[in-house]
Amino acid sequence: MGSVKARIEQIREQITEANYKYYVLDQPTLSDETYDSLFRELLELEKKNPEYNDSSSPSHKVGGPPLEKFSKYHHREPMLSLQNIYSEKELKDFYERWAAVINNNFSIIGEPKFDGLAIELVYENGLLTVASTRGDGETGENVTNNVKTIRSVPLKLRGNYPSLLEVRGEIIILKEDFEKLNQERAKKQEPLFANPRNAAAGSIRQLDSKVTAQRHLDLFCHSIGTIEGINYKTHWELTQLFSKWGLRTHTLKKELKSISEVQAFFNEVEQQRDSLPYEIDGIVLKINEIKNQRELGFLARSPRWAVAYKFKAQEGITELKEVHFQVGRTGVITPVAVLEPVSIGGVEVKSATLHNEDQIKALGIKIHDTVVVKRAGDVIPNVQSVITEKRTGKEKPIHFPKNCPSCGDKVVTSEEEVAHRCINVACPARLSETLKHFASKRAMNIEGLGDKWIDILLQKKLIHHFSSLYDLTSEQLQILERQGERSAQKLVDAIQKTKHNTLDRFIFALGIRFVGERTAELLALHFGNLERFLEAKEEDLLKVEEVGEKVATAITQFISDKKNRTEIDKLLEKGVQPKPIKSHGGTSLQGKTFVITGTLPSLSRDDAANLIRSNGGKVTGSVSKSTDYLVVGEDAGSKLIKARELGIKELSEAQLKTLIG
């Protein structure tokens, strides 16, 4: 049995070390498969050998038996809230009050203000003994079993830790995981979470910690309550100690030495806000020196030495006036909420997406409901939730149309997807979107032919499908408003220029369902020319990398459709001749996944992606644990931040070329 115990302890140590390397040092050492394999082995060994149970074992990350209710926990020191400020003037007033007391001899630490759930972790002699919510500041709920399931929370501290530590932090859920969670709830017709903060709070308050374990929560530590056995002089030093003890802190923090630096940091973080993988609603400013913190002291419910500098609100409350149904390029019919105009973050919002019928049912939303609407950057606003208390009885249910609102054909649904769909390829609404896709930058890239021009050309009945674009003449375009001879000829030349685009662009431009840029490229590489692609059977398509049954079926349905084949033949008759993708045939990057961010010195992103793919590599649009390299140029954004959090290797353009050889 000694060897069994030794193996259990070995696995526990490996998993604990992997969690520390991944979450604290951002240096992953185990693949997901290896990590999961070790975890399964540990669970099996502990199940068969209960005598070796240990409260600090990583096995507690999967959750335990459900509780009947949460017990109360009294904080040794109150968990206070922060005062909020919203403008440069308020910042100036706050800064001057600090300077008046501590004589300008101070620095400030700026940190992101997470929109999550405040939590306190209590470590006694290095072991996690209690995790508690803020509650009323004096007394919170004991949610220890649930917090133990969060992978970034160490059950045992590392190194020279204090004998007693009460560390405070914020529990969050990533935007990506939040969306997946709501999609799963929509499928089950369960109420959707209004925002990531509600999802995090709801997950931590589950009586069954196994449910919490499935929610992919995370924790960032930012401050302390009581601490015994360790001395430190600054808040910055404290955050460094957190990392040494195995506690996760955020890398997006900075020491600031003037009010202008504070405002610059605020502006910088606000610009990154929408691209970050989690929700933040401002920055927190803290006096760095502990002696200065003590001199400033506390108010009744907040410290005088810290303040939250909040961003403009991105949510608003308004009335849903009616619902319109839009037909997209692939025939999907999307409900759009028409709203009583509301200002959100300085932008007037008049409409928001409702996604699909399942979300409407999950939200329980009706026409004339009072709703919470969220806007984030350039993303289409979303209806987040319904304020049912404000219902008057005049609300009306939302019904999906049985016939296409554009062409009148019957709307179809299937058990395989949530969407309602118009399958008429000649549907006017589909035609407009299909042509816009065909001409778009990443498809045929017809310069100067924007969405407005396509709408005008359709209205004037100068184009009817892809092929009619190549019949346009300068004389036809000159009769349109704001089109002189020179500009008209320039557009005609731009259209004609695309006749010899690469095959992958052509396949992508056709708008085949499920065929994105990457799939189009793989198809072009595999078949070599258009003729072989058009002759492909489903079994041939299944031999292409990343093409599964769903994609293969969609392609064969498209290329076997008589109207589609006729249109492709017309394109060929008019001189459209897609050329094969140039491939160097290299394999130096075989099996490696790349993401590109920022502006490279001499290559466009498309050129860099083609270079990687032609040498066997794979290019994706988002950073994840499966990413091998991030190719970094100037003005890199959130992808660089996430890559550093995950410990992904960075390459310059020159280093990429060296790697290829």
Buried (B, 14 or more C-beta within 10 A) or exposed (E): EEEEEEBBEEBBEBBBBBBBBBBBEBEBBBEEEEBEEBBEBBBEBBEEBEEBEBEBBBBBBBBBEEBEEBEEBEBEBBBBEBBBBBEEEBBBEBBEEBEEBBEEEBBBBBBBBBBBBBBBBBBBEBBBEBBBBBBEBEBBBBBBBBBBBBBBBBBBBBEEBBEBBBBBBBBBBBBEBBEEBBBEBBEEEEBBBBBBBBBBBBBBBBBBBBBBBBBBBBBBBBBBBBBEEBEBEBBBEBBEBBBEBBBBBBEBBBBBEEBEBBBBBBEEBBEBBBEBBBBBBBBBBBBBBBEBBEBBEBEEEBBBBBBBBBBEBBBBBBBBBEBEBBBBBBBBBBBBBBBEEBEBBEEEBEBBBBBBBBBBEBBBBBBBBBBBBBBBEEEEBBBBBBEEEEEEEEBEEBEBEEEBBBBEBEBEEEEEEBBBBBEBBEBEBBBBBBBBBBBBEEBBBBBEBEEEBBEBBBEEEBBBBBBBBBEBEBEBBBEBEEBEEEBBBBBBEBBBEBBEBBBBBBBBBBBBBBBEBBBBBBBBBBBBEBEEBBEBEBEBBBEBEEBEEEBBBBBBEBBEEEEBEEBBEBBBEBEBBBBBBEBEEBEEBEEBBBBBBBEBEEBEBBEBBBBBBBBBBBBBEEBEEEBBBBBBBEEBBBBBBBBBBBBBEBBEBEBBBEBBE
